[in-house]
Amino acid sequence: MGKHSRRKSGYLPKVAAGAAPVALLFAAPATALATPSEITLPLDHRHDGTLQRDLTTAGQDGTTVVRETLTATRHDFLAKEVAGAVVVNDVSESATTRRETWQTPASAAEQETEAVARGSRHSLRLGDVAATTANNQRLAHGAARDLTLSPGVAGSVERRVGLGEGTSHGVWLADDVDVLSQNAEQVDTGLRGTFTGDLDGALSVRRSSGQAVDLGPVGGLGTTSEQHASGQFAGVLDVGQKHEVGGQLGPASGWATTTESLGPAGPAGSIRGDLGVDHVVHAEAGTTSVRGTLDRSASLSVLDQRLLGL
């Protein structure tokens, strides 16, 4: 949603509005929600799974490398038409293990990761109206070991764990009217130590969300939000957040952004805004603060001619 931009028909803002429209859609057409006795065959049901193992070895100039990957997947798909409505459930799961080792006459190292992921999508379509909800989860673990035997160089051990989750909801109505909502959270932590006794660790948390409403050729509205925090045992801390909202209605458009952060360089923040009518009038302003020092800017244009600037 930049300044002086004209949206094309069917453009969908980045992400969009929450679960209430989804609930209303599911509640509205009573004939779309049949009881089990009303469900008749055939059902479109597909179920499959895989198990795969790859192993490779390589050696050159006294160095040996071994790589191994083991992957298991499962996919389940179910679709059915009931009273004119099409209901779809799609679920996939996977588990992956990777291991890689290096060995030379003076050193040896190893890395391994394990990850488990699950994703699901549930949708309902009735004529030109559709609703979808989806979610995904992922858990990963990683470890690394460096057994260096060189004088003056200490080996190390490292472990990492990450957990992530995301959800999305969407409703697609007639006349290019769409409503979407997305959310995601991620947590990562890890430890690293050397054989000489040094120990370091970190923790990171991140969250993001967005909502958008597209009114077809009329206009649209979108909002996004992001927060993050990370810290280390050594005392380094980084915390921040960002919020943005923007919209367009016919030739008029506008947006506003705020940011706040606290890091090693000190506190900082900013507020910026933009408002205008295409090729008629346009105004923008902003304020930035870094460690207590303010920096302001503003401008005004009429008929694409700049009248004021600060």
PyMOL commands that set and color helices and strands:
alter all, ss='L'
color gray80, all
select helices_A, chain A and resi 19-27+30-32+36-38
alter helices_A, ss='H'
color red, helices_A
select strands_A, chain A and resi 44-60+63-82+85-103+108-126+129-146+156-172+177-194+199-215+219-232+237-249+252-263+266-277+281-290+293-302+305-309
alter strands_A, ss='S'
color yellow, strands_A
deselect
rebuild
show_as cartoon
